Every structure is written in structure tokens, then in C-alpha cells.
Amino acid sequence: MQSPPSLRRVLVIGNSDGIGRALVQRLLAESDPAGRVGNDGAAPAWAVTGLSRRPSPDLPEDAHVVCDVTAPDYAAVLRQLVERRGPFDVVVWCVGIGETFEPASLEHELRVLDTNFRQAVVTLEALLPGMLERGSGHFVGLSSLADRALIPEAPSYSASKAGLSSYLEALALACRPRGVHVTNVRFGFVDTKMGRARWRPFLISAERAAGVVRGAFDTRPIRLSHPKLACLAMQAASALMAVRLWFA
């Protein structure tokens, strides 16, 4: 008889809606409420912890912390979570915001860059040293196929995702020899409150996106772009933009 998988601890940051919530629901479905292995005995048992700006509809209070990632005490809250619920085998960064460009003020631009990029690095600063000390762990960051685009209507969004993607992939190369994995997940349009564009080609559901993230737990790639057709379309659009810039 095959022995049951061991309990694995996962922290999902940004879990109250969208992809983060769908991921939490998927992980909970793999384990029963007591954290034991599901009926099929094949899936790992997950101890799921969440952190988001709003209460979680899926997790009990002792497994969820309400905290804004831009709050001054955010890093301290993360370290307390590690002591109380960790150490975490997997950490998933699902945070992302976007704002329409307003030329009269760049306040929103700074907010997007800070939330999407800087606070991801703050998260890593709080959690990565422990992973490196243990020689194990996996950080999964949700970026975007927009990291290769120039979006005049939302320059801060594409810039923040470009910075996040570049940072995560370089960090992955630095950490992998020490037993720690970092994955940059790049999605196209996902059916969440963030996907507000009028034209949303190759749109996928939050549940499908959560399945892609869950699969990355097992394969642990450095870069995971999905869906592939959207990736090819974005590459073509980026090439056209490069031509436009050349003749601008």
C-alpha cells in the first residue's frame, strides 16, 4: 500500500477573490478540513494559509490574516505567520492592481508600481531567507503577458509586470542551486475584476488559471506562460510596437 503524502504548507497572498481564491478552493478540495489526505489518497494534503485586504470566504479566521500588502507592518505580519503557521513549502503571490493613466497626477502610477512590484520584493525579503536557510521552498509569482507590452493607457501596469517578471526569473537562477525554486507565471486575460478590457482575446477562467498555478507546484519551472496562443499574439504585438517606436 502506498504511503500517504506528507502535509504541505502553502501561503496564498491575495486569496479573497480572483485567481487566489480559486487556488485556495482547489487546494482545499484536495484535502479535508482536518488537513488529512483526500479520499483518493493520491493528492497531497495542504495546510492553507491566506493573506488579503479583505476577509476570506473560504478559510477559518485562524488560517487567514487581513492585511494590506502596502501596510507598514506587512513584513512583520508575514514573519509572524511563518512562526505561527509555517514554515511554508509554497508561497503564491497573487496580488495585482491596475489604474488608467491620468496625466494630471502620477499618484496612481506610483501605487501600481509599489503594489505590483516593490511589495512582491518586500514579501521575498521576509520569506526567502528562511527558505534558503532550509534549502527548500517554492515562491510562485503571478505576473502577466503584458510584461512584454507597452500600454499607453496603463504604463505603470506593464512596467510593474516587466519588473516583476525580470526579477523573479533572475532570482530563480540565483536560488535554484541552493534548493529554492522561483516560478514566474505569466497569464493573458483572466476572467477576474482585473480583466476589464473591452476586448479580451483568449480569455480563461480564474479556475483554469488556478489549475495552471497548481500544476507549477509540481513542475516548478522558472517561467510559465499561459495560454500559449495569447503568448504568441503578445509577441507579435510587441514586435509591431517595436517597429512603431523605430519610426516614431
C-alpha positions as CSV (number, residue, x, y, z in Angstrom):
1,M,0.0,0.0,0.0
2,Q,1.3,3.4,-1.0
3,S,2.1,5.7,2.0
4,P,0.0,8.9,2.1
5,P,1.8,12.2,1.1
6,S,3.0,14.4,3.8
7,L,1.3,17.6,4.8
8,R,2.5,20.6,2.8
9,R,2.0,24.2,3.9
10,V,1.1,26.9,1.4
11,L,0.6,30.6,1.9
12,V,-1.6,32.4,-0.7
13,I,-1.2,36.2,-0.7
14,G,-4.2,37.8,-2.3
15,N,-6.7,35.0,-1.7
16,S,-10.0,36.7,-1.2
17,D,-11.0,36.8,-4.9
18,G,-9.8,36.0,-8.4
19,I,-7.1,33.5,-9.1
20,G,-6.0,33.5,-5.4
21,R,-9.5,32.4,-4.2
22,A,-9.8,29.8,-6.9
23,L,-6.4,28.4,-6.0
24,V,-7.4,28.2,-2.3
25,Q,-10.6,26.4,-3.2
26,R,-8.7,23.9,-5.4
27,L,-6.2,23.2,-2.6
28,L,-8.9,22.7,0.0
29,A,-10.6,20.3,-2.3
30,E,-7.5,18.1,-2.3
31,S,-7.6,17.8,1.5
32,D,-10.4,17.5,4.0
33,P,-11.0,20.2,6.7
34,A,-8.8,18.4,9.2
35,G,-5.8,18.6,6.8
36,R,-5.8,14.9,6.0
37,V,-5.4,13.3,2.6
38,G,-8.5,13.2,0.4
39,N,-10.5,10.1,-0.3
40,D,-8.4,9.0,-3.3
41,G,-5.2,9.0,-1.2
42,A,-3.3,10.4,-4.2
43,A,-3.3,14.1,-3.7
44,P,-1.1,15.8,-1.1
45,A,-2.7,17.3,2.0
46,W,-2.5,21.1,2.2
47,A,-2.4,23.3,5.2
48,V,-3.6,26.5,3.5
49,T,-3.0,30.0,4.9
50,G,-4.2,33.2,3.3
51,L,-3.5,36.9,3.5
52,S,-5.5,39.6,1.8
53,R,-7.0,43.0,2.3
54,R,-10.5,41.5,2.9
55,P,-11.7,38.6,5.0
56,S,-11.6,35.2,3.2
57,P,-14.9,33.4,2.5
58,D,-13.1,30.1,2.3
59,L,-10.7,30.0,5.2
60,P,-11.3,30.0,9.0
61,E,-10.0,33.0,10.9
62,D,-7.0,31.2,12.3
63,A,-5.9,30.4,8.8
64,H,-6.3,33.8,7.3
65,V,-4.9,37.3,8.1
66,V,-6.5,40.5,6.9
67,C,-3.6,42.8,5.9
68,D,-2.9,45.2,3.0
69,V,0.4,44.3,1.4
70,T,1.3,48.1,1.4
71,A,0.7,48.4,5.1
72,P,3.8,49.5,7.2
73,D,3.6,46.3,9.3
74,Y,3.1,43.9,6.3
75,A,6.6,42.3,6.6
76,A,6.2,41.9,10.3
77,V,2.8,40.2,9.8
78,L,4.5,37.8,7.3
79,R,7.2,36.8,9.8
80,Q,4.5,36.2,12.5
81,L,2.7,34.0,10.0
82,V,5.8,31.9,9.5
83,E,6.2,31.4,13.2
84,R,2.5,30.6,13.7
85,R,1.6,28.6,10.6
86,G,4.9,27.9,8.8
87,P,7.4,27.3,7.6
88,F,5.8,27.4,4.2
89,D,6.7,24.9,1.4
90,V,5.0,27.1,-1.2
91,V,4.2,30.8,-1.2
92,V,2.0,32.2,-4.0
93,W,1.9,36.0,-4.8
94,C,-1.5,36.7,-6.4
95,V,-1.6,40.4,-5.8
96,G,-2.1,42.8,-8.7
97,I,-3.8,46.1,-9.4
98,G,-4.1,48.4,-12.4
99,E,-5.0,52.0,-13.0
100,T,-5.8,54.1,-16.1
101,F,-3.2,56.6,-16.8
102,E,-4.0,60.2,-15.6
103,P,-1.6,62.7,-16.9
104,A,-2.6,65.3,-14.3
105,S,-1.1,63.1,-11.5
106,L,1.2,60.2,-11.3
107,E,-0.1,59.2,-7.8
108,H,-1.9,56.1,-9.2
109,E,1.2,55.2,-11.2
110,L,3.3,55.0,-8.1
111,R,0.6,53.0,-6.3
112,V,0.6,50.4,-9.1
113,L,4.4,50.1,-9.2
114,D,4.6,49.8,-5.5
115,T,1.9,47.2,-5.1
116,N,2.7,45.0,-8.1
117,F,6.5,45.0,-7.9
118,R,8.0,46.5,-4.8
119,Q,5.7,44.7,-2.3
120,A,6.5,41.4,-4.0
121,V,10.1,42.0,-3.2
122,V,9.2,43.0,0.3
123,T,7.4,39.6,0.6
124,L,10.5,37.8,-0.6
125,E,12.7,39.8,1.8
126,A,10.6,38.5,4.6
127,L,10.3,34.9,3.5
128,L,13.2,34.0,1.2
129,P,16.0,33.9,3.8
130,G,14.2,31.2,5.7
131,M,13.8,29.1,2.6
132,L,17.4,29.5,1.7
133,E,18.4,28.5,5.2
134,R,16.3,25.3,5.0
135,G,17.5,24.6,1.4
136,S,13.9,24.2,0.3
137,G,10.8,26.1,-0.7
138,H,9.0,27.4,-3.7
139,F,7.9,31.0,-4.5
140,V,5.3,31.4,-7.3
141,G,4.7,35.0,-8.5
142,L,1.7,35.8,-10.8
143,S,2.9,38.2,-13.5
144,S,1.3,38.9,-16.9
145,L,2.0,38.5,-20.6
146,A,1.7,42.3,-20.5
147,D,5.3,42.3,-19.2
148,R,6.4,42.5,-22.9
149,A,4.0,45.2,-23.9
150,L,3.8,49.0,-24.0
151,I,0.4,50.0,-22.9
152,P,-0.1,53.8,-23.2
153,E,-3.4,53.6,-21.3
154,A,-1.8,51.9,-18.3
155,P,2.0,52.3,-18.5
156,S,2.5,51.5,-14.8
157,Y,0.8,48.1,-15.1
158,S,3.0,46.8,-17.9
159,A,6.1,48.3,-16.3
160,S,5.4,46.7,-12.9
161,K,4.8,43.3,-14.5
162,A,8.0,43.7,-16.6
163,G,10.0,44.4,-13.4
164,L,8.3,41.5,-11.6
165,S,9.0,39.0,-14.4
166,S,12.6,40.0,-14.8
167,Y,13.3,40.0,-11.1
168,L,11.6,36.6,-10.5
169,E,13.4,34.9,-13.3
170,A,16.8,36.2,-12.3
171,L,16.1,35.3,-8.7
172,A,15.2,31.8,-9.8
173,L,18.6,31.3,-11.4
174,A,20.3,32.6,-8.2
175,C,18.3,30.5,-5.8
176,R,17.9,27.2,-7.7
177,P,21.5,25.9,-6.8
178,R,20.6,26.4,-3.1
179,G,17.4,24.2,-3.3
180,V,14.9,27.0,-3.6
181,H,12.6,27.4,-6.6
182,V,11.1,30.5,-8.0
183,T,8.4,30.5,-10.7
184,N,7.2,33.4,-12.8
185,V,3.6,32.7,-14.1
186,R,2.6,34.9,-16.9
187,F,-1.1,35.0,-17.8
188,G,-3.1,36.7,-20.5
189,F,-6.6,37.8,-19.9
190,V,-8.2,36.0,-16.9
191,D,-11.9,36.5,-16.0
192,T,-11.4,38.4,-12.8
193,K,-12.2,42.0,-11.7
194,M,-8.7,42.9,-13.2
195,G,-9.7,41.8,-16.7
196,R,-11.8,44.9,-17.5
197,A,-10.7,45.5,-21.1
198,R,-13.4,45.6,-23.7
199,W,-11.6,43.1,-25.9
200,R,-10.3,40.1,-24.1
201,P,-8.9,37.5,-26.5
202,F,-8.0,34.0,-25.3
203,L,-9.9,34.7,-22.0
204,I,-9.6,32.0,-19.4
205,S,-11.5,31.4,-16.2
206,A,-10.0,32.0,-12.7
207,E,-10.4,28.3,-12.0
208,R,-8.4,27.4,-15.1
209,A,-5.7,29.8,-14.1
210,A,-5.6,28.3,-10.6
211,G,-5.1,24.9,-12.2
212,V,-2.1,26.2,-14.1
213,V,-0.7,27.6,-10.8
214,R,-1.3,24.3,-9.1
215,G,0.5,22.4,-11.8
216,A,3.5,24.7,-11.3
217,F,3.8,23.4,-7.7
218,D,4.8,20.0,-9.2
219,T,6.9,21.0,-12.2
220,R,8.5,24.2,-10.7
221,P,9.5,25.9,-13.9
222,I,11.3,29.2,-14.0
223,R,8.8,30.7,-16.5
224,L,5.3,29.5,-17.2
225,S,3.3,31.4,-19.9
226,H,-0.4,30.6,-20.5
227,P,-2.2,30.3,-22.7
228,K,0.3,29.7,-25.5
229,L,-1.8,31.4,-28.2
230,A,-2.0,34.5,-26.2
231,C,1.7,34.4,-25.7
232,L,2.3,34.3,-29.4
233,A,-0.2,37.1,-30.0
234,M,1.6,39.3,-27.4
235,Q,5.0,38.6,-29.0
236,A,3.6,39.7,-32.4
237,A,2.1,42.8,-30.9
238,S,5.4,43.6,-29.2
239,A,7.2,43.3,-32.5
240,L,4.7,45.7,-34.1
241,M,5.2,48.1,-31.3
242,A,9.0,47.9,-31.7
243,V,8.5,48.9,-35.4
244,R,6.3,51.7,-34.4
245,L,8.9,53.0,-32.0
246,W,11.6,52.8,-34.6
247,F,9.7,55.1,-36.9
248,A,8.2,57.4,-34.2
